[in-house]
Amino acid sequence: MGARDFRIALKTRHEIEYQDPVFAVEENMDGLYDQAKIIAHRFNSKQKELGNESFLSAAKLNASGILHLLYQTVVSQYLVEQDHDFFTRLTPQITRNHSCQDVLVFFAREFPSPVLNTLQPTAPYLMEETTRGFFVHQVIMENPALVKAAKPLVKPEGVRFPPASLALAALMGGFTRSAPGIGENDDDLFSFLTSPAKAHPDSLTAQISYILREWRDLLPERLRTYLLRAIDFVQEEEKPRFHGGGPGIVGVPSYDSKDMEYEAYSMDRNWMPNVIMLAKSTLVWLDQLSRMYGYPIETLDQIPDHELDLMAQRGFSGLWLIGLWERSDASKRIKNLCGNPEAEASAYSLKGYDIATSIGGWAALRNLDERCMARGIRLASDMVPNHTGLDSDWALHHPEYFIRMQYPPFPSYTYNGEDLSPDPRIEVKIEDHYFDRTDAAVTYRRIDRETRETSYIFHGNDGTSMPWNDTAQLDFLNQNTREAVIQQILHVARNFHIIRFDAAMTLAKRHVQRLWYPQPGSGGDIPGRSGAGMSDEEFAQMMPNEFWREVVDRVAAEVPDTLLLAEAFWMMEGYFVRTLGMHRVYNSAFMNMLKNQDNKEYRDTIKNTLSFDPEILKRFVNFMNNPDEETAISQFGNGDKYFGICTLLSTMPGLPMFGHGQIEGFHEKYGMEYRRAYWNEYPDDHLVGEHYRRIFPLLKIRHAFSGVEYFDLFDVVDNNSVAESIFAYVNGTEDRRALVMYNNRFEHAQGRIENSAPKLVRLPDGSRIGRTKSLGECLGLTFGGRRYMLYESFPDRLTYIVPSMSIFDEGTWVSLDGYETRIWLNIREVEDNEGIYEALYLQLGGKGTSNFERDLAGIRLGPVHKALDNFRSQAMLGTVRDIVSSETIRSKDIRKFVLLAGEAYARLAALYETLPNTTRSAIAPLVQEVQPRDMLQEIQNLISCFDPQRPTTVFAIGGKVMQELPILIQTALLLKVYLSPESSLQEAAEIVDSLMLDRFFSDQLPFLAVEEQQLGEMLRKAAYLAIGTKEVLHELAFANPVPRNCLVRLLEDAEFKRSIGWNEYQRTQ
């Protein structure tokens, strides 16, 4: 006898109306799982009719059938090799006992074998085969997992064996133990067959794995394959698929050699490293703009220039418009039928790659693209290579491009709903249970009404959640499909500078195989596909090369100025950029780990990448939300944590991507089918303002952060313990570095920053080494000498000065409150040959200054101010005040005034010979000698201009003017030595600034009605008195000077117009 069928209960056969032999196979077992599905479907349908909830699993029923076949195979092999007349000897012993014989008769009647019955066997042969069948049935009964999986078939309710069945089992057991053994341990046949169940009583798949391992020498190769597939079928059923999809578990990359086959980076064009991308859901954005501007904005060419100006001003250089292409009408109809009457089609279920007419088509896109390019913004578009809409031209007219079957993968599938095809020659229907949400079928049905060809085409699927029921899955084992998709990609590349490939990881070779053609034993991700599994060798013949590598090379050759960006998860980020050659790849770890404050894990992600290949880090796309995730404000809030992580987003290597509504603080998550925003939200002005203060200035200097050549990460160590919550790193350019520090937790954290994490460095000869550096080296500082490090704190923009050697000796100590950020920008080093930086360092005492250059200039000018000290003495100023107020001046006061002035001029002249070149070049030279006695007459002449008794006054003589006049006159006298008769008003005013006379006279503020910050502007007015402006002198020469004439001439001077705040608007002054 050849194949022996699985003997199931007659009672169950009647109940499910099934009379065919069950699992009666020997060589070709391809139909075994199909039969299991039919039997399970029939049984389960009956159970539903009866209102019961005890169902059969087709996969476990298949596994039970495989185990039965295995048992039979081992028995047959045992009879050939060990004991050929085992059952021939056993059967007479049973038949001599009438009670035991009755048990066999009962078994033959209640568990019939259609295969055996068709042979019309002789009575002895029938009894011998029945004995064998009962023996195998006893093996099955000793397998709890199998009995549970196939209970209605092997141990149905109401079917009870005669009492003598126990005696028969005992008889068989004794006989078996006396027979020759089997296997390495020489077990009796029954013990050998039941050993997998004893090892793993609760799991069929574990038993199969045990058999593959322990019985490998007994198994024919064909049976090994089916055992592996049996595991896959169970995995298909048991794998959870309703958690919503997404990147799945995000782990720390280890960069195993399996993932990093070879290095083949694509070179960036010069604009690519500094792209900062803003995502917009196109239909929602147009709706929001319409509300904001108060008139319909429905097409791309109607987007206001002001919106593009805002993007450019904020620092964005890439605009990703989601949902540009013509969407599938079938997708929209499916969503309507499933209960969402307002839904638009999904942006990722496409009819084709033409710009949607509803948003203006190609002409509107060209208009927007030109306006964006004029502002330095490049447009980005999606490309969906994995699948199409059900009504795409390919799905309708090229079914051979798709993964399909000639029959439904599961017998429970029915297709009686609405026809979704726009072509009357083609019928397209999705599975009925989608509409009542009781199942998520993996296929839809396509019928060619002309040829009557019926195909069951798989929906798009990444194996993590339910199938995308409005899509059709392309078959990348088909070379024609691959070429057609590449042509579509080239079409998109000719129209967009940036392409985002949706779900790109699904088309890596290993995942095409894993999902759709799984190697036996590794399937289970997509129901219905384990039966299509292939060996690695078979798969490699059909898909010899990586699809993405071919795409990258073709685009580089045909449309080279295109940035290729892959949405890839599943720990393949490094492989996609390093080996497959994508320019950029999603880094979902950034969002997920930082949101969850898995700080050590994310720091390890950076460390591992730096030590393996820093170039990968440069190619990450970092983001705080994307269309599949909750909004940024929902995940990170709108406080310091949000801005801290947004700072990391803006200052870490890679491509920063901001989500739709992130800057405005919108809470609504926009589905891919949204045609409008449903929440009436307005931008959070405070949040937007904080972006202007804390984020946008960083985006403007993105070039300092996008690369990895100068990027180094640091541990922050306190008491030999690493503060894992602190992200501290250096980046920058050759001559300017920055240090970013952020504490990603609520609690305070602190520590010292000294040495960088190991980093792979490429040497000029092509070799590579891993090395660490001190903080001083990373900041570009020089060891030794009188050098100081300067940096600006951000965002308060105070400048600090630190001895360079202290950074080498001690690093720097950082103490951060919860979610606090600190940034040192514009780090550079100066050599202190003159000692002025040391003086400023001591003067500041560790504090920052908002006027660093003026503070430094003030130190340089210290000797000059000291030489001129007499000019701010009470003796000189008091004398001028007395003259101004017409007080009686004593002759000794006049002599003292003259002596003090002369002494100051003499000191100044002597000092100029010794001033350092840097100081001398910063201020005006001395151009004339001034006789102090002449100064008294000068003072009298100046004061007379303000005399209220004068018949005609030119200058105002109000109280404030007279209060300021003494110090203005004193300033004018001080300036005399710097001015020649040809000096202009502007030159005189600039000398006031270069000498920093506002600091020189700062002790006079109590006597003046001006604020400290206004003193410099007031002193510039002394320039008028110092040079005796020709406009004024000319008018004063007349007996009756006219002030208006004086003013008209003065308005010809640029410095005068500047000082009075002159403004001209549309030719009106």
Secondary structure, 3 states (H helix, E strand, C coil): CCCCCCCCCHHHHHHHCCCCCCCCCCCCCCCHHHHHHHHHHHHHHHHHHHCCCCCCCHHHHHHHHHHHHHHHHHHHHHHHHCCCCHHHHHHHHHHCCHHHHHHHHHHHHHCCCHHHHHCCCCHHHHHHHHHHHHHHHHHHHCCHHHHHHCHHHHCCCCCCCCCCHHHHHHHHHHHHHHCCCECCCCECHHHHHHHHHHHCCCCHHHHHHHHHHHCCCCCCHHHHHHHHHHHHHHHHHHCCCCCCCCCCCCCCCCCCCCCCCCCCCCCCCCCHHHCCEEEEEHHHHHHHHHHHHCCCCCCHHHCCHHHHHHHHHHCCCEEEEECCEEECHHHHHHHHHCCCCCCCCCCCCEEEEEECHHHCHHHHHHHHHHHHHHCCCEEEEEECCCEEECCCHHHHHCHHHECEECCCCCCCCCCCCCCCCCCCCEEEEECHHHCCCCCCCCEEEEEECCCCCEEEEECECCCCCCCECCEEEECCCCHHHHHHHHHHHHHHHCCCCEEEECCHHHHCHHHHHHHHCCCCCCCCCCCCCHHHCCCHHHHHHHCCCCHHHHHHHHHHHHCCCCEEEECCCCCCHHHHHHCCCCCEEECHHHHHHHHCCCHHHHHHHHHHHHHHCHHHHHCEEEECCCCCCCCHHHHHCCCHHHHHHHHHHHHCCCEEEECCCCCCCCCCCCCCCCCCCCCCCCCCHHHHHHHHHHCHHHHHCHHHCCCCCCCEEEEEEECCEECCCEEEEEEECCCCEEEEEEECCCCCEEEEEEEECCEEEECCCCCEEEECCEHHHHCCCCCCCCEEEEEEEECCCCEEEEEHHHHHHHCEEEEECCCCEEEEEEEEEEECCCCHHHHHHHHHCCCCECCHHHHHHHHHCHHHHHHCHHHHCHHHHHHHHHHHCCCCCCHHHHHHHHHHHHHHHHHHHHHHCCCCHHHHHHCCCCCCCCCHHHHHHHHHHHHHCCCCCCCCCCCCCCHHHHHHHHHHHHHHHHHHHHCCCCCCHHHHHHHHHHCCHHHHCHHHHHHCCCCHHHHHHHHHCHHHHHHCCHHHHHHHCCCCCCHHHHHHHHCCCHHHHHHCCCCCECCEC
